[in-house]
């Protein structure tokens, strides 16, 4: 029948998959969209204010459990529950306690922003992880840590959106780094380290052709340090974009706490203390303190 559209056997208009979620565009029309979103357990996700004040977004939980922290209260939403936003002023954060499936309706188009360019970058991240098994899921963990910091700092919508993608794709330039260097168990030679350092600039070049070209500078700067000892450009202090400073802390923490071929990962509290010892030298005090607060709130480190 004219005007009737049937979705049978999981049919969708378009789909995009990243390391922690899957989005399928089920229907669109008159500027509205219906999206099926599947989010992996333990993943932090958020809803941010739309470009238009009158945008409404409705989310129905088809399966699973997620939580929302409201001041000192943690609210759980389960299968059959829903939430919606309209005239939203600040980002709202949720955490998937289990694998979650959400039916998402929006009165403004969204899907095209994240579809093909993000899918291509995600595929590259997967290739990198295949080259270096010891960094498996590293990008997802860095994204999760970065969002924890962003929540504490109450970042603006634009900074939050940039951070969300830049943190996931911060190492995308490593696709050009030889596997034998990435997996070397001994100390890198000076020449090998120079090759590794290229990944920041390579990542910048790679995202310039995507819809999210604005994240390029963040990726370029995520190894810069406040005292100018970082790379590739030896930037100092406020010359370094805030989002890049956040990723710097998250990236360092995950690298320190992850097992490598030549060493066991450090204890979380020990790693955080080492980062704290470099406040004002390598890392921004507000960012590190926000990270510590988030880790404590999630029970990832002991308060003592």
MILUM-473393 format. One record per atom (N, C-alpha, C, O): y, z, x; residue in one letter. Coordinates in steps of 0.05 Angstrom, whole numbers, plus 32768, in hexadecimal, padded with zeros to 4 digits. Atoms other than C-alpha are relative to their C-alpha. Layout:
% residues N
YZXA
...
//
This chain:
% residues 304
7FE880008011X
800080008000X
801980008011X
801A800E8025X
7FE780027FF1X
80457FEE8019X
800E801B8001X
801180297FEDX
7FF27FE77FFDX
8069802A8036X
7FEE80178006X
7FF7802D800EX
80137FEA7FFAX
802980538040X
7FF57FFB801CX
7FED7FE58023X
800A80017FE5X
801480628087X
7FEA80158004X
7FEF802D8000X
80177FEE7FFDX
7FD080818095X
7FFB8006801EX
7FFA7FF4802EX
80087FF87FE5X
7FBF80A880D4X
7FE380098000X
7FDE80207FF8X
801D7FFA8002X
7F7380A680DAX
7FF48000801CX
7FFC7FF0802DX
800F7FFE7FE7X
7F4680BA8114X
801380058018X
80107FF9802EX
7FEE7FF87FEBX
7F7F80D8813DX
80137FEA8009X
801D7FEB8020X
7FED80157FF8X
7FAB809A813DX
801C800B8004X
8024801E7FF6X
7FE57FF77FFBX
7FF180A28159X
80107FE78009X
80057FD38011X
7FEE80167FF8X
802D80768169X
80037FFE801EX
80047FE9802AX
7FFD7FFF7FE3X
8035808D81B0X
7FF8801C8009X
7FF9802F7FFAX
80097FE67FF6X
801B80C581DCX
800A8004801DX
800B7FF1802CX
7FFA7FFA7FE4X
803180E8821CX
7FF3801A8007X
7FF2802C7FF7X
800F7FE97FF7X
800A811B8244X
800B8009801BX
800F7FF9802DX
7FF97FF57FE5X
80208149827CX
7FEB80158007X
7FD780177FFAX
80147FED7FF7X
7FFD818182A1X
7FFA80177FEDX
7FE580247FEFX
80037FE88011X
800681B5826BX
80027FFA7FE2X
7FFD800C7FD2X
7FFE8006801CX
801081918229X
7FFB7FE37FFAX
7FFA7FD2800CX
8005801B8009X
800381538200X
80117FFC7FE7X
8010800C7FD5X
7FF080068017X
8033813381CEX
7FF87FE57FF5X
7FF87FD18003X
80078019800EX
801F80FE819BX
80157FFB7FEAX
8019800C7FD9X
7FED80078014X
805480DB8172X
7FF07FF57FE8X
7FE37FDF7FEAX
800F80088017X
803580D6812CX
800F7FEE7FEDX
80037FDC7FE1X
7FF080108013X
806E80B98103X
801D80018008X
802680158014X
7FE380007FFCX
80B780A58108X
800D7FF07FE9X
80007FDE7FDEX
7FF1800E8014X
80EB808D80D7X
801A800D7FF9X
801B80267FF7X
7FE67FF58007X
8134809580C4X
800A80148015X
80188027800EX
7FF77FEE7FEBX
814080B78107X
7FF0801A8003X
7FF580298015X
80117FE87FFEX
810B80ED80FAX
7FE67FF9800EX
7FDE7FE2800FX
801A80047FF3X
80CA80F7811FX
7FED80177FF9X
7FF5802D7FF4X
80157FEC8004X
8088811B8114X
7FEE7FFE8019X
7FE37FE98020X
800E7FFF7FE6X
806581308155X
7FEA80157FFFX
7FEF802B7FF4X
80157FEC7FFCX
802381538162X
80018008801DX
7FFD7FF88030X
7FFE7FF57FE5X
802A8180819FX
7FE980138005X
7FE580257FF6X
80167FEE7FF7X
7FEF81A081C3X
8009800D801AX
80107FFF802DX
7FF67FF17FE9X
800281D781F5X
7FE98011800BX
7FDC801F7FFCX
80157FF07FF3X
7FD381F78227X
8006801E8000X
801D80268000X
7FFD7FE37FFFX
7FC782428227X
801080098019X
800E7FFD802EX
7FF07FF47FEBX
7FF7826C8251X
80197FF08007X
80287FF88019X
7FE880117FFAX
802C82358250X
8018800A7FF1X
801780117FD9X
7FE77FF9800CX
807482488243X
800D7FE67FF6X
800E7FD28005X
7FF28017800AX
809982178216X
8019800A7FF1X
801C80227FECX
7FE77FF8800CX
80DD821781F5X
800A7FEC7FECX
80027FD57FECX
7FF180128012X
810881FA81BEX
801D80048007X
8027801B8008X
7FE47FFD7FF8X
814F81EB81D2X
80137FF37FECX
800A7FE27FDCX
7FED800C8014X
818E81D981AAX
80017FE28003X
80017FD78019X
7FFF801D8000X
819181908196X
801B7FF68006X
802F80048006X
7FE6800E7FFBX
81C7815E81A6X
801280027FE8X
802B80027FEBX
7FF07FFF8019X
81DD8161815DX
7FFC801B7FF3X
7FE580247FF0X
80027FE5800BX
81ED81A3813DX
7FEF80027FE7X
7FE380177FE1X
800F7FFF8019X
81CB819080FCX
7FE37FF98002X
7FD57FF67FEEX
801D80067FFCX
8188817F811BX
7FEE80177FF7X
7FF3802E7FFFX
80147FEC8007X
814E81A480FCX
7FE57FF8800CX
7FDD7FE1800BX
801B80047FF5X
810B81AC811FX
7FEE80147FF3X
7FF3802C7FF4X
80137FEF800EX
80CF81C880FAX
7FE67FFF800FX
7FDC7FE98016X
80187FFF7FF1X
809181E0811EX
7FEB80107FF0X
7FEF80277FEAX
80167FF3800FX
804F81F080F9X
7FE880038013X
7FDF7FEF801FX
80167FFA7FEEX
801782118121X
7FE67FF97FF3X
7FDD80067FE1X
801A8009800BX
7FD781EB8112X
7FE98011800AX
7FD580157FFCX
80167FF17FF3X
7FAD82138142X
800A800F8018X
801B80058027X
7FF97FF07FE8X
7FB4824B8175X
801580167FFBX
801D801A7FE4X
7FEE7FEA8001X
7FE382848184X
80157FFD8016X
800F7FF7802DX
7FEA7FFF7FECX
8027828681A6X
801180197FFAX
801080247FE4X
7FEF7FE98003X
805A82BE81B0X
801D7FFA8005X
80237FE78015X
7FE380027FFCX
80A582C581ACX
800B801C8005X
8006802E7FF5X
7FF57FE67FF9X
80CA82FE81CEX
801C80037FF4X
802E7FF47FFBX
7FE77FFB800DX
8102831881A2X
800A801B8009X
800280307FFEX
7FF67FE77FF3X
8129834C81CBX
7FE88010800AX
7FDA8008801CX
80157FEF7FF7X
80F7838581D2X
7FE67FFD7FF0X
7FD3800C7FF2X
801680048012X
80C68369819FX
7FF27FE58006X
7FFF7FD1800AX
801080197FFCX
808E833681ABX
7FF37FF87FE6X
7FE380077FDAX
80098009801AX
807F830D816DX
7FEA7FEA8005X
7FEE7FD88015X
801580147FFDX
803D82E78168X
7FFF7FEE7FE8X
80027FF67FD1X
800380148015X
803582A78140X
7FE57FF48002X
7FDC7FEC8018X
801C80098000X
7FF08290812CX
7FFC7FE77FEFX
80107FDD7FE3X
800780178011X
7FCD82568109X
800B80047FE4X
800680187FD7X
7FF57FFF801BX
7FF2824780C9X
801D800A7FFFX
802B80077FEBX
7FE47FF77FFFX
8034826680DFX
80127FE98008X
80087FD48011X
7FEE80167FF8X
8072823D80ECX
801B800D8008X
802180248002X
7FE47FF87FFBX
80B982418106X
80117FE68000X
80067FD08004X
7FEE80187FFFX
80F582128102X
801B8008800AX
802380208008X
7FE67FFA7FF5X
8139820D8121X
80157FEC7FF4X
800E7FD57FEFX
7FEA80108009X
817C81F38108X
8019800F8008X
801B80278005X
7FE87FF37FF5X
81C182008126X
7FF980148015X
800680298018X
80097FEE7FEAX
819D821F8161X
801580008016X
80207FEB801DX
7FEB7FFE7FECX
81CE82398195X
7FF58004801CX
80017FFB8030X
800C7FFA7FE6X
81A0825081CEX
7FE27FF88000X
7FD67FF87FEBX
801C80067FFFX
815B823B81E7X
7FEF80177FF7X
7FF6802E7FFBX
80137FEC8009X
8120826081C8X
7FE67FFB800FX
7FDC7FE48010X
801880037FEFX
80E3826D81F4X
7FE7800B7FF1X
7FE880207FE3X
801A7FF8800BX
809A827281DEX
7FEC7FFF8016X
7FF07FF1802AX
801680027FEDX
805A827E8204X
7FE67FFC7FF0X
7FE0800A7FDDX
801A8006800CX
8016826081F0X
7FEC8015800AX
7FE680158022X
80147FED7FF8X
7FE4829981F1X
7FE47FF48001X
7FD37FFC8010X
801880108000X
7FAC826881E1X
80087FE38001X
80207FDD8001X
7FF9801C8005X
7FA8821D81DEX
800C7FFE7FE4X
800180097FD1X
7FF280028019X
7FD9820B81A7X
80057FE37FF7X
800B7FD28008X
7FF9801A800BX
7FE181CF8179X
801680047FEBX
801480157FD9X
7FE97FFD8011X
802481C78156X
80087FE57FF4X
80097FD18002X
7FF58017800DX
803C81958123X
801F80037FFFX
802980177FF5X
7FE47FFD7FFBX
808581888133X
800F7FEA7FF2X
800A7FD27FF6X
7FEF8014800FX
80B881668105X
801D80048009X
8027801A800AX
7FE47FFF7FF7X
80FE8155811EX
80107FEB7FF0X
80077FD57FEBX
7FEE8013800FX
8138813580F8X
800F7FEE8014X
80207FDE800BX
7FF580127FECX
814E8114813AX
7FEA7FF68012X
7FD780058018X
8015800A7FEEX
812580E78167X
8000800E801BX
801580148026X
80037FF27FE6X
810A810881A6X
7FEC7FF38012X
7FEF7FF3802AX
801880087FF0X
80C980E981BCX
80067FEC8016X
7FFB7FEE802CX
7FFB80157FECX
80E680AD81E0X
800C800B801AX
800B7FFD802FX
7FF57FF57FE8X
810980DB8211X
7FEB80078015X
7FF08007802DX
80147FF57FEDX
80C880F4822FX
7FE77FEE8003X
7FD57FF58012X
8019800E8001X
809680BD8224X
7FF87FF2801AX
7FEA7FFF802AX
800D80107FEBX
808980878258X
8008800A801CX
7FF7800C802EX
7FF87FF97FE6X
80B3809E8293X
7FF3801B8009X
7FEB801E8020X
800C7FE77FFAX
809880E5828FX
7FE27FFD8004X
7FD6800A8016X
801C80057FFDX
805180CC8287X
7FFA7FF4801BX
7FE67FFC8028X
8004800C7FE6X
805880A282C6X
800280148016X
7FF280158029X
7FFC7FEC7FEBX
807280DC82EFX
7FE980147FFFX
7FE1801E8014X
80177FED8003X
803B810A82D4X
7FE77FF5800DX
7FD88003801AX
8017800D7FF4X
800780D882EAX
80018002801FX
7FED8005802CX
7FFC7FFE7FE3X
802480DA8331X
7FFA801C8009X
7FED8020801EX
80067FE47FF9X
802181268332X
7FE280058001X
7FD880138012X
801D7FFD8001X
7FD78122831FX
7FF47FF38019X
7FE07FFE8024X
800A800D7FE8X
7FCB80F18359X
800580128018X
7FF38013802AX
7FFA7FEE7FE9X
7FEC81228389X
7FEC80178001X
7FE2801E8016X
80127FEA8000X
7FC0815A8372X
7FE47FF88007X
7FD480088011X
801A800A7FF7X
7F83812E837DX
7FFF7FFD801EX
7FEA8000802AX
7FFF80027FE2X
7F9A812483C5X
7FFF801B800DX
7FF3801E8022X
7FFF7FE67FF5X
7FA5816E83CFX
7FF680147FECX
8005801E7FDBX
800D7FEF8014X
7F74819A83A9X
800C801C8000X
8009802B7FECX
7FF67FE57FFEX
7F9681D983C1X
801B80047FF2X
8025801A7FF0X
7FE77FFE800FX
7FD681C9839BX
7FFA7FF97FE2X
800D7FF37FD3X
80078006801CX
7FB081BE8359X
800F80127FEDX
800F802B7FF1X
7FF17FF18014X
7FDC81D4831FX
8019800D800CX
8027801C7FFEX
7FE87FF47FF3X
801381E78351X
80197FF97FF0X
802A800B7FEBX
7FE78008800EX
804881BF832CX
8003800E7FE5X
801980157FDDX
7FFF7FF2801AX
803681DF82E9X
8008801D8003X
801780287FF4X
7FF97FE47FFBX
803A82258306X
801D80028008X
802B80147FFEX
7FE47FFF7FF8X
807D82168326X
80127FFC7FE8X
802780097FE5X
7FF180048019X
809681FC82E3X
8001801A7FF0X
801580227FE5X
80027FE78010X
807E823B82C0X
80118016800CX
802080237FFEX
7FEF7FEC7FF3X
809F826982F4X
801D7FF97FFCX
802E800B7FF7X
7FE480098003X
80DF824082F0X
800B80067FE4X
8022800F7FE1X
7FF77FFB801CX
80E2824782A4X
8003801E7FFBX
801380267FEBX
7FFD7FE38002X
80D7829282AAX
801C8009800BX
802980197FFEX
7FE57FFA7FF4X
8115829582D7X
80167FF67FEDX
802A80047FE9X
7FEC800C8011X
813C826782A9X
800580117FE7X
801B80157FDEX
7FFE7FEF8017X
812D8294826EX
801180198006X
802280217FF6X
7FF17FE87FF9X
814882D28292X
801E7FF98005X
802F80097FFFX
7FE580087FF9X
818682AC82AAX
800F7FF47FE8X
80277FEF7FE9X
7FF4800C8018X
8192828E8264X
800E7FE68007X
80267FE38001X
7FF5801A7FF8X
819D8248827FX
80097FF07FE8X
7FFE7FF37FD2X
7FF780118015X
81C382168256X
7FEA7FEB7FF9X
7FD87FE88009X
801380148008X
819D81E08230X
7FFC7FEA8015X
7FE57FE3801BX
800280167FEDX
81AD81A98262X
7FF28009801AX
7FE17FFB8024X
800D7FF77FE7X
819981D3829FX
7FE280067FFBX
7FD18001800CX
801C7FFA8007X
815981EA827BX
7FF07FE77FFFX
7FD97FE68009X
800F80198002X
814481A4826BX
7FFC7FF3801BX
7FE67FE98021X
8003800B7FE5X
8152818C82B2X
7FEB80108010X
7FDB8004801EX
80127FEF7FF1X
812C81C782CEX
7FE37FFC7FF7X
7FD17FFB8007X
801B8003800BX
80F081BC82A0X
7FF27FE8800EX
7FDB7FEB8015X
800D80187FF4X
80E3817682BCX
80018000801FX
7FEE7FF8802CX
7FFE80007FE3X
80FD817F8303X
7FEB8013800DX
7FE0800D8022X
80147FED7FF5X
80CF81BC830EX
7FE47FF37FFFX
7FD47FF88012X
801B800D8002X
8092819482F6X
7FFD7FEA8014X
7FE77FE6801FX
800180177FEFX
80A381588321X
800C8004801CX
80127FF1802AX
7FF27FFA7FE7X
80C1817B835EX
7FF27FF48018X
7FFF7FEE802CX
800F800A7FE9X
80898163838CX
7FF67FE47FFCX
7FE47FDB800AX
800A801B8006X
8080811D836FX
80017FEE8018X
7FF17FDB801AX
7FFD80117FE8X
809780FF83B1X
7FE980038014X
7FE67FF38026X
80177FFC7FEEX
8058811A83D3X
7FEB7FEB7FFDX
7FD77FEA800CX
801380168003X
803380DD83B9X
80007FEF8019X
7FED7FE1801EX
7FFE80107FE8X
804C80BD83F9X
7FF7800F8019X
7FF78004802FX
80097FF07FE9X
803380F68426X
7FE27FFC8005X
7FD37FFF7FF2X
801D80057FFBX
7FF080E58448X
7FEF80197FFAX
7FF880308000X
80117FEA8007X
7FB78110842FX
7FF880118018X
7FF5802A8015X
80097FF07FE9X
7FA281248475X
801680138009X
800F80288015X
7FEB7FED7FFAX
7FE68144847FX
800280167FEBX
8005802E7FF2X
7FFF7FEC8016X
7FE68167843BX
7FEA80148002X
7FEE802B7FFBX
80177FEE7FFEX
7FA181848449X
7FFA800B801CX
7FE580168020X
80047FF67FE5X
7FAA81958492X
7FFE801E8000X
800E802B7FF4X
80047FE37FFFX
7F9081DB84A1X
8010800D8016X
801580258015X
7FF17FF47FEAX
7FB681E584E1X
801E7FFC7FFDX
80287FF27FE8X
7FE380028001X
800081E784F1X
80087FE28002X
7FFE7FD38013X
7FF6801C7FFFX
802581A584E4X
80107FFB8019X
801F800D8022X
7FEF80087FEAX
80438181851EX
801C7FFB7FF6X
80207FF97FDDX
7FE480068008X
808E8174851DX
80017FE57FF1X
80107FE37FDEX
8000801A800DX
8081812C850BX
7FF380017FE4X
7FFE7FF57FD1X
800D7FFD801AX
8051813F84D2X
8012800F7FEDX
801480077FD5X
7FEE7FF18011X
8083817184B7X
80177FEE7FF6X
80207FF17FDFX
7FEB80138008X
80B9813B84B6X
7FF67FED7FEAX
80057FE67FD8X
800C80118015X
808A8110848CX
7FFF80107FE6X
800680057FD1X
80017FEF8018X
807F814A845BX
801B80037FF3X
801E80027FDBX
7FE57FFC800AX
80CA81558455X
800B7FE97FF1X
801E7FEC7FE1X
7FF78018800EX
80D3810E843CX
7FFC80017FE2X
80087FF37FD3X
80088000801DX
80B4812183F8X
801880067FEEX
80187FFD7FD7X
7FE97FF98010X
80F6813E83DFX
80107FE77FFAX
80187FE27FE3X
7FF080188003X
811C80FD83EAX
7FF07FEA7FF1X
7FFB7FDB7FE1X
80118013800EX
80E180D383D3X
7FFF80067FE2X
7FFF7FF47FD1X
80017FF8801CX
80DD80FB8392X
801A7FF97FF2X
801A7FF07FDBX
7FE58008800AX
812880F08388X
80007FE27FF9X
80097FDB7FE3X
8000801D8004X
811F80A5838FX
7FEE7FF87FE8X
7FF57FE67FD8X
801480078015X
80E380A4835FX
800A80067FE4X
80047FF77FD1X
7FF77FF9801BX
810580C68324X
801A7FF27FF8X
80227FF37FE1X
7FE7800D8006X
8145809D8329X
7FFD7FEA7FECX
80107FE27FDEX
800580168013X
812580668300X
7FF6800A7FE5X
7FF27FF97FD3X
800A7FF58019X
810E809582C9X
801880087FEEX
802F80097FF7X
7FEB7FF68012X
813480AE828CX
800C8019800BX
8024801F8006X
7FF77FE67FF6X
813A80F182B0X
800B7FFD801DX
8004800D802EX
7FF580047FE5X
815F80D582ECX
801280178009X
8016801B8021X
7FEE7FEA7FF9X
818E811282E9X
7FF18016800FX
7FFE8027801BX
800F7FEC7FF2X
8155813D8305X
7FFC7FF9801EX
7FF2800A802DX
800580097FE5X
815581168346X
800C80128015X
7FFF80198028X
7FF27FEF7FEDX
81888142836AX
7FF2801B8002X
7FF180278017X
800E7FE78000X
816181808356X
7FE77FFE8011X
7FE1800F8022X
801780047FEFX
812181648374X
80077FFD801DX
7FF98007802FX
7FF880047FE4X
8146814E83B2X
8007801A800EX
8003801D8026X
7FF57FE87FF4X
8162819483BDX
7FED80187FFFX
7FF4802E8008X
80107FE88005X
812681C183ACX
7FF6800E8019X
7FEB80248017X
80067FF37FE7X
811981D083F6X
801980088010X
8016800F8027X
7FE87FF67FF3X
816181DF8407X
8001801E7FFFX
7FF5802A7FEDX
7FFE7FE37FFFX
81728227841AX
801D80098003X
802D7FFA800EX
7FE57FF78001X
81B182508412X
800E7FFF801BX
80267FFA801CX
7FF47FFF7FE5X
81BD8257845DX
80017FE5800EX
80097FE48025X
7FFF801B7FF4X
81B7820C8469X
7FE77FF98010X
7FE77FE4801DX
801880057FEFX
81728211848AX
7FEB7FEE7FF2X
7FD77FE77FFEX
80138011800EX
815081E68455X
80037FE38005X
80117FDB8017X
8000801D7FFCX
8145819C844EX
80027FF27FE5X
7FFB7FFF7FD1X
7FFB80137FEAX
815481628447X
801C7FFF800BX
80217FF38020X
7FE480047FF8X
819F816B844DX
800E80198009X
80268019800FX
7FF47FE77FF5X
81AA81B38464X
8017800A7FEFX
802A80157FFAX
7FEB7FF68012X
81D381C58427X
8002801F8001X
7FEE802C8008X
7FFC7FE37FFFX
81F0820C8422X
800B800A7FE5X
80197FFC7FD7X
7FF47FF18016X
81FF823D83EAX
80027FEF7FE6X
7FEE7FE47FDDX
7FFC800D8019X
821E821E83ACX
7FFF7FE28001X
80017FD47FEDX
8005801D7FFEX
821481D883C7X
7FE57FF97FF4X
7FE07FE27FECX
801B8004800BX
81CC81E183ADX
800180047FE2X
800A80197FD9X
80007FFF801DX
81C381D38363X
7FEF80197FF7X
7FDB801F8003X
800D7FE8800AX
81AF8212833CX
7FE27FFB7FFAX
7FD1800B8001X
801B80058008X
817081F28320X
7FEE7FFC8019X
7FD780048019X
800F80037FE7X
815A81DF8367X
7FFB801C800DX
7FE680208019X
80047FE57FF5X
81658228837DX
7FEA800F7FF1X
7FDB801E7FFDX
80157FF38010X
8139823F8344X
7FE47FF68008X
7FD28005800DX
8019800B7FF9X
8101820F8356X
7FF88009801CX
7FE0800E8022X
80057FF67FE5X
81078225839FX
7FF2801B8000X
7FDE801E800EX
800D7FE58002X
80F5826D838CX
7FE47FFD7FF4X
7FD180087FFEX
80198003800EX
80BE8258835CX
7FEB7FF28012X
7FD47FFA8013X
8011800F7FEEX
80A18226838EX
7FF580118017X
7FDE8011801EX
80077FEF7FEAX
80A1825883C7X
7FEC80157FF7X
7FD8801B8005X
80117FEB800AX
8081828E839DX
7FE47FF57FFBX
7FD080028002X
801A800B8006X
804982618386X
7FF17FF8801AX
7FD97FFC801CX
800C80077FE6X
803D824783CDX
7FF58019800EX
7FDF8018801AX
80087FE87FF3X
8038828E83E7X
7FE8800D7FF2X
7FD780198000X
80167FF2800FX
800882A783B0X
7FE87FEE7FFCX
7FD47FF77FF1X
801780128004X
7FDA826A83B1X
7FEE7FFF8019X
7FF880018030X
801280027FE9X
7F9C826583DDX
80037FE4800DX
80077FD08000X
7FFF80187FF0X
7F9E82318414X
7FE77FFF8012X
7FD980148014X
801880027FF0X
7F6682178442X
800080148017X
7FEB801D8020X
7FFE7FF07FE8X
7F808242847BX
8009801D7FFBX
800C802C800EX
7FF87FE48006X
7F9482828456X
7FFC80067FE2X
7FFC7FF47FD1X
80017FF7801CX
7F8B82AB8417X
801C80047FF6X
802E800C8004X
7FE67FFC800CX
7FC582AE83E7X
8008801D8001X
7FF8802F7FFFX
7FF57FE57FFFX
7FF282EA83ECX
8001800E7FE5X
800180007FD0X
7FFC7FF18018X
7FF8832183B8X
801B7FFA7FF4X
802E7FF58003X
7FE78008800DX
802E83128384X
801780138008X
802D800A800EX
7FEB7FED7FFAX
805583528392X
800A7FFC801DX
80227FFD8023X
7FFA80057FE4X
8052834683DDX
80117FE78003X
80247FE68013X
7FF2801A7FFEX
806982FE83D4X
801D80037FF6X
80307FF98002X
7FE57FFC800BX
80A4831383A8X
801180108013X
8028800A8017X
7FF17FF07FEDX
80B9834883DAX
80097FEF8018X
801F7FF38022X
7FF880127FEAX
80BA83138411X
80177FEE7FF8X
80297FEA8007X
7FEA8010800BX
80E682E783E6X
801980117FFEX
802F80078004X
7FE97FEE8003X
8113832283D7X
800D8006801BX
8026800A801CX
7FF57FFB7FE5X
811B832E8422X
80127FEA800AX
80217FED801DX
7FF080177FF8X
813B82E98426X
80167FF97FECX
80227FE37FECX
7FEA80048013X
816E82F283EEX
801A7FFD8010X
801F800D8023X
7FE780057FF2X
81B182D68405X
7FFC7FEF8019X
80107FE58024X
800580117FE9X
818F82B2843FX
7FF47FE67FF6X
7FFE7FD07FFCX
800D8018800CX
81608282841BX
80047FFE7FE2X
80067FE87FD7X
80028000801DX
8162829883D2X
8017800E7FF3X
802280217FFEX
7FEA7FF58011X
819582A8839CX
7FF7801B7FF4X
7FE1801D7FE8X
80077FE6800AX
819682F28389X
7FFA80007FE2X
7FE6800C7FD9X
80048000801EX
819E82E6833EX
7FE67FF47FF8X
7FD97FFD7FE6X
8019800E8006X
816382B6833EX
7FE880118006X
7FD680147FF6X
80167FF07FF8X
813582E48364X
7FFD80197FEEX
7FE780207FE6X
80017FE98011X
81478320833AX
7FF77FF97FE3X
7FE880087FD6X
8009800A801AX
813D82F782FAX
7FE17FFB8001X
7FD380017FEEX
801D80057FFDX
80F882E28314X
7FF0801A8000X
7FDC801C7FF3X
800E7FE68000X
80E483298323X
7FFF800C7FE4X
7FEA80177FDDX
80007FF5801CX
80F9833F82DDX
7FEC7FF27FEFX
7FDE7FFE7FDFX
8013800F8010X
80D0830782BFX
7FE380068007X
7FD280097FF5X
801B7FF97FF7X
8092831782E9X
7FF8801C7FF6X
7FE180207FEEX
80067FE5800AX
8097836082D5X
7FFB7FFF7FE2X
7FE8800C7FD8X
80028001801DX
80A0834F828BX
7FE57FF47FF8X
7FDA7FFB7FE3X
8019800D8006X
80618323828DX
7FE8800F800CX
7FD18006800AX
80157FF07FF4X
8039835882B3X
7FF37FF38018X
7FDC7FF9801EX
800B800E7FE9X
802F832A82EEX
8003800F801BX
7FF6800A802EX
7FFE7FEE7FE9X
8047835F8320X
8002801C7FF5X
800A80207FDEX
7FFF7FE38007X
804383AB831FX
801C800A8004X
802980038018X
7FE57FF67FFDX
808583D08313X
800480148017X
801A8019801FX
7FFD7FEB7FEBX
807684048349X
80087FF3801BX
800B8002802EX
//
